[in-house]
Amino acid sequence: MIMVPADRIGYTEMQVGQLKIMQEVITLAVFVPFSVLYMQQPLKLD
């Protein structure tokens, strides 16, 4: 599983906001292809 480096090492190199943004990007990068390819749902912005 891909995880955000939010432990002590990640926190010393990045700020909290950067870790949060990285978490959202990783989540979308995993969920969007899964929903489009596997679930065959169109990508909508609503």
PDB file of N, H, CA, C and O in Angstrom:
ATOM      1  N   MET A   1       0.841  -1.184   0.000  1.00  0.00           N
ATOM      2  CA  MET A   1       0.000   0.000   0.000  1.00  0.00           C
ATOM      3  C   MET A   1       0.878   1.236   0.000  1.00  0.00           C
ATOM      4  O   MET A   1       1.898   1.285   0.688  1.00  0.00           O
ATOM      5  N   ILE A   2       0.484   2.220  -0.763  1.00  0.00           N
ATOM      6  H   ILE A   2      -0.344   2.180  -1.322  1.00  0.00           H
ATOM      7  CA  ILE A   2       1.227   3.481  -0.808  1.00  0.00           C
ATOM      8  C   ILE A   2       0.821   4.315   0.398  1.00  0.00           C
ATOM      9  O   ILE A   2      -0.366   4.491   0.674  1.00  0.00           O
ATOM     10  N   MET A   3       1.806   4.819   1.102  1.00  0.00           N
ATOM     11  H   MET A   3       2.770   4.675   0.877  1.00  0.00           H
ATOM     12  CA  MET A   3       1.511   5.608   2.293  1.00  0.00           C
ATOM     13  C   MET A   3       2.229   6.946   2.237  1.00  0.00           C
ATOM     14  O   MET A   3       3.322   7.050   1.680  1.00  0.00           O
ATOM     15  N   VAL A   4       1.624   7.947   2.805  1.00  0.00           N
ATOM     16  H   VAL A   4       0.737   7.862   3.257  1.00  0.00           H
ATOM     17  CA  VAL A   4       2.243   9.265   2.900  1.00  0.00           C
ATOM     18  C   VAL A   4       3.275   9.230   4.019  1.00  0.00           C
ATOM     19  O   VAL A   4       2.995   8.710   5.099  1.00  0.00           O
ATOM     20  N   PRO A   5       4.466   9.776   3.778  1.00  0.00           N
ATOM     21  CA  PRO A   5       5.498   9.746   4.823  1.00  0.00           C
ATOM     22  C   PRO A   5       5.209  10.747   5.935  1.00  0.00           C
ATOM     23  O   PRO A   5       5.884  11.771   6.039  1.00  0.00           O
ATOM     24  N   ALA A   6       4.222  10.462   6.757  1.00  0.00           N
ATOM     25  H   ALA A   6       3.673   9.630   6.672  1.00  0.00           H
ATOM     26  CA  ALA A   6       3.786  11.395   7.791  1.00  0.00           C
ATOM     27  C   ALA A   6       4.384  11.059   9.156  1.00  0.00           C
ATOM     28  O   ALA A   6       3.939  11.588  10.175  1.00  0.00           O
ATOM     29  N   ASP A   7       5.379  10.192   9.178  1.00  0.00           N
ATOM     30  H   ASP A   7       5.740   9.763   8.350  1.00  0.00           H
ATOM     31  CA  ASP A   7       6.041   9.887  10.433  1.00  0.00           C
ATOM     32  C   ASP A   7       7.078  10.976  10.743  1.00  0.00           C
ATOM     33  O   ASP A   7       7.037  12.050  10.143  1.00  0.00           O
ATOM     34  N   ARG A   8       7.977  10.719  11.642  1.00  0.00           N
ATOM     35  H   ARG A   8       8.010   9.847  12.129  1.00  0.00           H
ATOM     36  CA  ARG A   8       8.970  11.730  12.016  1.00  0.00           C
ATOM     37  C   ARG A   8       9.856  12.137  10.846  1.00  0.00           C
ATOM     38  O   ARG A   8      10.199  13.311  10.707  1.00  0.00           O
ATOM     39  N   ILE A   9      10.231  11.170   9.999  1.00  0.00           N
ATOM     40  H   ILE A   9       9.953  10.216  10.112  1.00  0.00           H
ATOM     41  CA  ILE A   9      11.087  11.488   8.856  1.00  0.00           C
ATOM     42  C   ILE A   9      10.350  12.397   7.880  1.00  0.00           C
ATOM     43  O   ILE A   9      10.901  13.401   7.428  1.00  0.00           O
ATOM     44  N   GLY A  10       9.103  12.049   7.554  1.00  0.00           N
ATOM     45  H   GLY A  10       8.655  11.234   7.921  1.00  0.00           H
ATOM     46  CA  GLY A  10       8.327  12.876   6.637  1.00  0.00           C
ATOM     47  C   GLY A  10       8.043  14.251   7.205  1.00  0.00           C
ATOM     48  O   GLY A  10       8.068  15.246   6.480  1.00  0.00           O
ATOM     49  N   TYR A  11       7.773  14.311   8.497  1.00  0.00           N
ATOM     50  H   TYR A  11       7.753  13.503   9.086  1.00  0.00           H
ATOM     51  CA  TYR A  11       7.440  15.602   9.108  1.00  0.00           C
ATOM     52  C   TYR A  11       8.654  16.512   9.187  1.00  0.00           C
ATOM     53  O   TYR A  11       8.507  17.733   9.129  1.00  0.00           O
ATOM     54  N   THR A  12       9.857  15.946   9.319  1.00  0.00           N
ATOM     55  H   THR A  12       9.976  14.955   9.367  1.00  0.00           H
ATOM     56  CA  THR A  12      11.047  16.794   9.394  1.00  0.00           C
ATOM     57  C   THR A  12      11.414  17.366   8.036  1.00  0.00           C
ATOM     58  O   THR A  12      12.071  18.405   7.968  1.00  0.00           O
ATOM     59  N   GLU A  13      11.005  16.715   6.951  1.00  0.00           N
ATOM     60  H   GLU A  13      10.470  15.871   7.006  1.00  0.00           H
ATOM     61  CA  GLU A  13      11.364  17.192   5.617  1.00  0.00           C
ATOM     62  C   GLU A  13      10.256  17.992   4.954  1.00  0.00           C
ATOM     63  O   GLU A  13      10.528  18.768   4.038  1.00  0.00           O
ATOM     64  N   MET A  14       9.021  17.827   5.389  1.00  0.00           N
ATOM     65  H   MET A  14       8.800  17.197   6.133  1.00  0.00           H
ATOM     66  CA  MET A  14       7.888  18.529   4.777  1.00  0.00           C
ATOM     67  C   MET A  14       7.021  19.139   5.862  1.00  0.00           C
ATOM     68  O   MET A  14       7.069  18.739   7.025  1.00  0.00           O
ATOM     69  N   GLN A  15       6.228  20.119   5.450  1.00  0.00           N
ATOM     70  H   GLN A  15       6.189  20.444   4.505  1.00  0.00           H
ATOM     71  CA  GLN A  15       5.309  20.739   6.397  1.00  0.00           C
ATOM     72  C   GLN A  15       3.982  19.980   6.377  1.00  0.00           C
ATOM     73  O   GLN A  15       3.736  19.159   5.493  1.00  0.00           O
ATOM     74  N   VAL A  16       3.141  20.264   7.354  1.00  0.00           N
ATOM     75  H   VAL A  16       3.341  20.931   8.072  1.00  0.00           H
ATOM     76  CA  VAL A  16       1.873  19.552   7.498  1.00  0.00           C
ATOM     77  C   VAL A  16       0.993  19.749   6.262  1.00  0.00           C
ATOM     78  O   VAL A  16       0.362  18.802   5.791  1.00  0.00           O
ATOM     79  N   GLY A  17       0.950  20.961   5.746  1.00  0.00           N
ATOM     80  H   GLY A  17       1.462  21.730   6.129  1.00  0.00           H
ATOM     81  CA  GLY A  17       0.148  21.233   4.551  1.00  0.00           C
ATOM     82  C   GLY A  17       0.611  20.434   3.350  1.00  0.00           C
ATOM     83  O   GLY A  17      -0.207  19.928   2.581  1.00  0.00           O
ATOM     84  N   GLN A  18       1.928  20.318   3.184  1.00  0.00           N
ATOM     85  H   GLN A  18       2.592  20.729   3.808  1.00  0.00           H
ATOM     86  CA  GLN A  18       2.468  19.547   2.072  1.00  0.00           C
ATOM     87  C   GLN A  18       2.128  18.066   2.209  1.00  0.00           C
ATOM     88  O   GLN A  18       1.817  17.409   1.215  1.00  0.00           O
ATOM     89  N   LEU A  19       2.185  17.538   3.420  1.00  0.00           N
ATOM     90  H   LEU A  19       2.438  18.071   4.227  1.00  0.00           H
ATOM     91  CA  LEU A  19       1.832  16.132   3.643  1.00  0.00           C
ATOM     92  C   LEU A  19       0.357  15.888   3.339  1.00  0.00           C
ATOM     93  O   LEU A  19       0.000  14.856   2.772  1.00  0.00           O
ATOM     94  N   LYS A  20      -0.498  16.836   3.714  1.00  0.00           N
ATOM     95  H   LYS A  20      -0.208  17.675   4.175  1.00  0.00           H
ATOM     96  CA  LYS A  20      -1.937  16.707   3.466  1.00  0.00           C
ATOM     97  C   LYS A  20      -2.227  16.728   1.971  1.00  0.00           C
ATOM     98  O   LYS A  20      -3.037  15.938   1.485  1.00  0.00           O
ATOM     99  N   ILE A  21      -1.568  17.631   1.235  1.00  0.00           N
ATOM    100  H   ILE A  21      -0.911  18.273   1.630  1.00  0.00           H
ATOM    101  CA  ILE A  21      -1.760  17.702  -0.214  1.00  0.00           C
ATOM    102  C   ILE A  21      -1.261  16.421  -0.871  1.00  0.00           C
ATOM    103  O   ILE A  21      -1.906  15.902  -1.782  1.00  0.00           O
ATOM    104  N   MET A  22      -0.123  15.908  -0.420  1.00  0.00           N
ATOM    105  H   MET A  22       0.401  16.330   0.320  1.00  0.00           H
ATOM    106  CA  MET A  22       0.408  14.661  -0.968  1.00  0.00           C
ATOM    107  C   MET A  22      -0.559  13.508  -0.716  1.00  0.00           C
ATOM    108  O   MET A  22      -0.729  12.645  -1.577  1.00  0.00           O
ATOM    109  N   GLN A  23      -1.190  13.486   0.448  1.00  0.00           N
ATOM    110  H   GLN A  23      -1.052  14.187   1.147  1.00  0.00           H
ATOM    111  CA  GLN A  23      -2.160  12.446   0.764  1.00  0.00           C
ATOM    112  C   GLN A  23      -3.336  12.497  -0.203  1.00  0.00           C
ATOM    113  O   GLN A  23      -3.779  11.459  -0.694  1.00  0.00           O
ATOM    114  N   GLU A  24      -3.844  13.692  -0.478  1.00  0.00           N
ATOM    115  H   GLU A  24      -3.484  14.535  -0.078  1.00  0.00           H
ATOM    116  CA  GLU A  24      -4.977  13.834  -1.398  1.00  0.00           C
ATOM    117  C   GLU A  24      -4.596  13.430  -2.816  1.00  0.00           C
ATOM    118  O   GLU A  24      -5.379  12.772  -3.502  1.00  0.00           O
ATOM    119  N   VAL A  25      -3.405  13.816  -3.264  1.00  0.00           N
ATOM    120  H   VAL A  25      -2.769  14.350  -2.707  1.00  0.00           H
ATOM    121  CA  VAL A  25      -2.962  13.476  -4.617  1.00  0.00           C
ATOM    122  C   VAL A  25      -2.818  11.966  -4.770  1.00  0.00           C
ATOM    123  O   VAL A  25      -3.236  11.403  -5.781  1.00  0.00           O
ATOM    124  N   ILE A  26      -2.230  11.309  -3.776  1.00  0.00           N
ATOM    125  H   ILE A  26      -1.890  11.767  -2.954  1.00  0.00           H
ATOM    126  CA  ILE A  26      -2.067   9.849  -3.841  1.00  0.00           C
ATOM    127  C   ILE A  26      -3.430   9.165  -3.847  1.00  0.00           C
ATOM    128  O   ILE A  26      -3.644   8.205  -4.587  1.00  0.00           O
ATOM    129  N   THR A  27      -4.349   9.657  -3.025  1.00  0.00           N
ATOM    130  H   THR A  27      -4.176  10.437  -2.424  1.00  0.00           H
ATOM    131  CA  THR A  27      -5.696   9.076  -2.980  1.00  0.00           C
ATOM    132  C   THR A  27      -6.384   9.183  -4.332  1.00  0.00           C
ATOM    133  O   THR A  27      -6.961   8.210  -4.815  1.00  0.00           O
ATOM    134  N   LEU A  28      -6.324  10.364  -4.946  1.00  0.00           N
ATOM    135  H   LEU A  28      -5.855  11.155  -4.554  1.00  0.00           H
ATOM    136  CA  LEU A  28      -6.963  10.546  -6.251  1.00  0.00           C
ATOM    137  C   LEU A  28      -6.252   9.748  -7.335  1.00  0.00           C
ATOM    138  O   LEU A  28      -6.901   9.230  -8.244  1.00  0.00           O
ATOM    139  N   ALA A  29      -4.933   9.641  -7.253  1.00  0.00           N
ATOM    140  H   ALA A  29      -4.406  10.062  -6.514  1.00  0.00           H
ATOM    141  CA  ALA A  29      -4.178   8.891  -8.260  1.00  0.00           C
ATOM    142  C   ALA A  29      -4.506   7.406  -8.210  1.00  0.00           C
ATOM    143  O   ALA A  29      -4.366   6.714  -9.218  1.00  0.00           O
ATOM    144  N   VAL A  30      -4.937   6.906  -7.065  1.00  0.00           N
ATOM    145  H   VAL A  30      -5.051   7.468  -6.246  1.00  0.00           H
ATOM    146  CA  VAL A  30      -5.316   5.496  -6.944  1.00  0.00           C
ATOM    147  C   VAL A  30      -6.798   5.306  -7.252  1.00  0.00           C
ATOM    148  O   VAL A  30      -7.169   4.363  -7.950  1.00  0.00           O
ATOM    149  N   PHE A  31      -7.645   6.191  -6.738  1.00  0.00           N
ATOM    150  H   PHE A  31      -7.344   6.958  -6.171  1.00  0.00           H
ATOM    151  CA  PHE A  31      -9.086   5.995  -6.845  1.00  0.00           C
ATOM    152  C   PHE A  31      -9.628   6.276  -8.250  1.00  0.00           C
ATOM    153  O   PHE A  31     -10.495   5.544  -8.729  1.00  0.00           O
ATOM    154  N   VAL A  32      -9.137   7.314  -8.912  1.00  0.00           N
ATOM    155  H   VAL A  32      -8.433   7.908  -8.523  1.00  0.00           H
ATOM    156  CA  VAL A  32      -9.675   7.690 -10.229  1.00  0.00           C
ATOM    157  C   VAL A  32      -9.445   6.584 -11.264  1.00  0.00           C
ATOM    158  O   VAL A  32     -10.402   6.180 -11.923  1.00  0.00           O
ATOM    159  N   PRO A  33      -8.214   6.076 -11.436  1.00  0.00           N
ATOM    160  CA  PRO A  33      -8.075   4.973 -12.413  1.00  0.00           C
ATOM    161  C   PRO A  33      -8.884   3.735 -12.034  1.00  0.00           C
ATOM    162  O   PRO A  33      -9.412   3.050 -12.910  1.00  0.00           O
ATOM    163  N   PHE A  34      -8.986   3.440 -10.733  1.00  0.00           N
ATOM    164  H   PHE A  34      -8.557   3.996 -10.021  1.00  0.00           H
ATOM    165  CA  PHE A  34      -9.784   2.285 -10.302  1.00  0.00           C
ATOM    166  C   PHE A  34     -11.246   2.457 -10.698  1.00  0.00           C
ATOM    167  O   PHE A  34     -11.858   1.528 -11.224  1.00  0.00           O
ATOM    168  N   SER A  35     -11.810   3.640 -10.450  1.00  0.00           N
ATOM    169  H   SER A  35     -11.313   4.395 -10.023  1.00  0.00           H
ATOM    170  CA  SER A  35     -13.231   3.840 -10.752  1.00  0.00           C
ATOM    171  C   SER A  35     -13.486   3.899 -12.250  1.00  0.00           C
ATOM    172  O   SER A  35     -14.529   3.441 -12.718  1.00  0.00           O
ATOM    173  N   VAL A  36     -12.544   4.458 -13.011  1.00  0.00           N
ATOM    174  H   VAL A  36     -11.697   4.830 -12.631  1.00  0.00           H
ATOM    175  CA  VAL A  36     -12.752   4.568 -14.453  1.00  0.00           C
ATOM    176  C   VAL A  36     -12.527   3.222 -15.138  1.00  0.00           C
ATOM    177  O   VAL A  36     -13.336   2.806 -15.967  1.00  0.00           O
ATOM    178  N   LEU A  37     -11.435   2.543 -14.797  1.00  0.00           N
ATOM    179  H   LEU A  37     -10.777   2.881 -14.124  1.00  0.00           H
ATOM    180  CA  LEU A  37     -11.093   1.304 -15.507  1.00  0.00           C
ATOM    181  C   LEU A  37     -11.836   0.083 -14.972  1.00  0.00           C
ATOM    182  O   LEU A  37     -12.388  -0.697 -15.749  1.00  0.00           O
ATOM    183  N   TYR A  38     -11.853  -0.086 -13.659  1.00  0.00           N
ATOM    184  H   TYR A  38     -11.404   0.547 -13.028  1.00  0.00           H
ATOM    185  CA  TYR A  38     -12.455  -1.302 -13.098  1.00  0.00           C
ATOM    186  C   TYR A  38     -13.959  -1.180 -12.939  1.00  0.00           C
ATOM    187  O   TYR A  38     -14.696  -2.098 -13.299  1.00  0.00           O
ATOM    188  N   MET A  39     -14.423  -0.067 -12.408  1.00  0.00           N
ATOM    189  H   MET A  39     -13.824   0.679 -12.116  1.00  0.00           H
ATOM    190  CA  MET A  39     -15.858   0.114 -12.181  1.00  0.00           C
ATOM    191  C   MET A  39     -16.580   0.649 -13.412  1.00  0.00           C
ATOM    192  O   MET A  39     -17.810   0.669 -13.454  1.00  0.00           O
ATOM    193  N   GLN A  40     -15.816   1.081 -14.414  1.00  0.00           N
ATOM    194  H   GLN A  40     -14.817   1.065 -14.380  1.00  0.00           H
ATOM    195  CA  GLN A  40     -16.338   1.608 -15.679  1.00  0.00           C
ATOM    196  C   GLN A  40     -17.319   2.750 -15.458  1.00  0.00           C
ATOM    197  O   GLN A  40     -18.395   2.790 -16.054  1.00  0.00           O
ATOM    198  N   GLN A  41     -16.927   3.679 -14.588  1.00  0.00           N
ATOM    199  H   GLN A  41     -16.052   3.647 -14.104  1.00  0.00           H
ATOM    200  CA  GLN A  41     -17.724   4.863 -14.335  1.00  0.00           C
ATOM    201  C   GLN A  41     -17.057   6.060 -15.012  1.00  0.00           C
ATOM    202  O   GLN A  41     -15.835   6.194 -14.956  1.00  0.00           O
ATOM    203  N   PRO A  42     -17.840   6.928 -15.651  1.00  0.00           N
ATOM    204  CA  PRO A  42     -17.217   8.095 -16.279  1.00  0.00           C
ATOM    205  C   PRO A  42     -16.709   9.076 -15.228  1.00  0.00           C
ATOM    206  O   PRO A  42     -17.237   9.146 -14.118  1.00  0.00           O
ATOM    207  N   LEU A  43     -15.689   9.821 -15.589  1.00  0.00           N
ATOM    208  H   LEU A  43     -15.260   9.764 -16.490  1.00  0.00           H
ATOM    209  CA  LEU A  43     -15.112  10.816 -14.699  1.00  0.00           C
ATOM    210  C   LEU A  43     -15.944  12.093 -14.761  1.00  0.00           C
ATOM    211  O   LEU A  43     -16.033  12.726 -15.813  1.00  0.00           O
ATOM    212  N   LYS A  44     -16.555  12.472 -13.636  1.00  0.00           N
ATOM    213  H   LYS A  44     -16.483  11.957 -12.782  1.00  0.00           H
ATOM    214  CA  LYS A  44     -17.394  13.667 -13.567  1.00  0.00           C
ATOM    215  C   LYS A  44     -16.888  14.561 -12.445  1.00  0.00           C
ATOM    216  O   LYS A  44     -16.262  14.081 -11.500  1.00  0.00           O
ATOM    217  N   LEU A  45     -17.153  15.835 -12.543  1.00  0.00           N
ATOM    218  H   LEU A  45     -17.662  16.224 -13.311  1.00  0.00           H
ATOM    219  CA  LEU A  45     -16.690  16.793 -11.550  1.00  0.00           C
ATOM    220  C   LEU A  45     -17.788  17.229 -10.589  1.00  0.00           C
ATOM    221  O   LEU A  45     -17.719  18.338 -10.060  1.00  0.00           O
ATOM    222  N   ASP A  46     -18.787  16.408 -10.348  1.00  0.00           N
ATOM    223  H   ASP A  46     -18.843  15.507 -10.778  1.00  0.00           H
ATOM    224  CA  ASP A  46     -19.856  16.786  -9.426  1.00  0.00           C
ATOM    225  C   ASP A  46     -19.776  16.076  -8.112  1.00  0.00           C
ATOM    226  O   ASP A  46     -20.614  16.298  -7.238  1.00  0.00           O
TER     227      ASP A  46
END
